[in-house]
Amino acid sequence: MMSDFKNKVSNAYFNIVDIDNTLDKKIKSLPRRHGGTENSDTVGDLIDDLKYFLEELISEVQWWNIL
């Protein structure tokens, strides 16, 4: 069960890394649209937030030694 979770989290992390490496600077600089409005965050910021979250999740799960 936990191995399946580990695989899903790892897959999500490597997918977001691939997205980050695939998109060019112009696309990453596009403003984030939230609720139909734009704000100061960019697509690149969202990608960075997702990578950070997944890295922290992996670190926490490994710390508890349940992977």
C-alpha positions in Angstrom: 0.0 0.0 0.0 2.7 2.5 1.0 4.9 1.4 -1.9 2.0 2.4 -4.3 1.9 5.8 -2.6 5.6 6.2 -2.9 5.4 5.4 -6.6 2.6 7.9 -7.2 4.5 10.6 -5.3 7.7 9.9 -7.2 5.9 9.9 -10.5 4.3 13.2 -9.7 7.6 14.7 -8.8 9.4 13.6 -11.9 6.4 14.7 -14.0 6.6 18.2 -12.6 10.4 18.2 -13.1 9.9 17.2 -16.8 7.3 19.9 -17.2 9.7 22.5 -15.7 12.5 21.3 -18.1 10.2 21.3 -21.1 8.6 24.7 -20.8 10.5 27.7 -22.0 11.0 31.0 -20.1 8.3 32.7 -22.0 5.6 30.2 -21.0 6.9 30.1 -17.4 6.6 33.8 -17.2 2.9 33.8 -18.1 0.7 35.1 -15.2 -1.2 32.7 -13.1 -5.0 32.9 -13.6 -6.9 32.1 -10.5 -10.7 32.4 -10.4 -10.6 34.2 -13.8 -8.2 36.9 -12.6 -4.5 37.3 -13.0 -2.1 38.0 -10.2 1.6 38.4 -9.6 2.3 34.6 -9.6 3.5 33.1 -12.8 3.2 29.6 -14.2 6.9 29.1 -13.2 6.0 30.0 -9.6 3.3 27.4 -9.6 5.7 24.8 -10.9 8.3 25.7 -8.3 5.6 25.5 -5.5 4.6 22.0 -6.7 8.2 20.8 -6.8 8.9 22.2 -3.3 5.7 20.5 -1.9 6.6 17.2 -3.4 10.2 17.4 -2.2 8.9 18.2 1.3 6.4 15.3 1.2 9.1 12.8 0.1 11.4 14.1 2.9 8.7 13.8 5.5 7.6 10.4 4.5 11.2 9.1 4.4 11.8 10.7 7.8 9.0 8.6 9.3 10.5 5.6 7.5 7.3 4.4 6.1 8.4 4.2 2.5 
